[in-house]
């Protein structure tokens, strides 16, 4: 898939309809997605395939994501350095 088409789909996937997620995901994709490695882009896209309640719990810190790649990406999106 050509990159402009892919970025449009990723932007659309960041529109969750839940304000707390929209405020995190949309600015992140606009500011950082294009500079990410292909591996990180794949992880981010896979993370977006998660259900909204899961994403909300992970991003708000109510639950810890058991997938280590997702957990690192969540920290990155939230703007905190990875441990």
PyMOL commands that set and color helices and strands:
alter all, ss='L'
color gray80, all
select helices_A, chain A and resi 3-13+19-35+38-48+52-59+68-78
alter helices_A, ss='H'
color red, helices_A
deselect
rebuild
show_as cartoon
